[in-house]
């Protein structure tokens, strides 16, 4: 799977990937203009160990950086990835 296989649905504020009929997804909120707040990263156990969570976070952060926005997170998984990646940490709101 690549970032191109991840679908962004702005109306639902959701990034998702479906593999073998099973969906992994990331949800976010828009607390203020130019800020995306990651709320959940969900990867069902049947899809675990494939790096899908990291790919979902990478996709939203790519979009955040391309739009010159900022990011915050209450999702422990996304927060951990953002904190350990210097490029992403610089996008913090």
QUIWOJO-V444950 format. One record per run of one state. SS is the DSSP state (H for helix, E for strand, - for the rest). FROM is the first residue (numbers start at 0). LEN is the number of residues. If there is no record, write none. Layout:
BEGIN
<<SS,FROM,LEN> <SS,FROM,LEN>>
END
This chain:
BEGIN
<<-,0,2> <H,2,3> <-,5,1> <E,6,3> <-,9,4> <E,13,6> <-,19,2> <E,21,11> <-,32,2> <E,34,8> <-,42,2> <H,44,3> <-,47,4> <H,51,15> <-,66,3> <E,69,4> <-,73,2> <H,75,9> <-,84,1> <H,85,4> <-,89,2> <E,91,1> <-,92,1>>
END
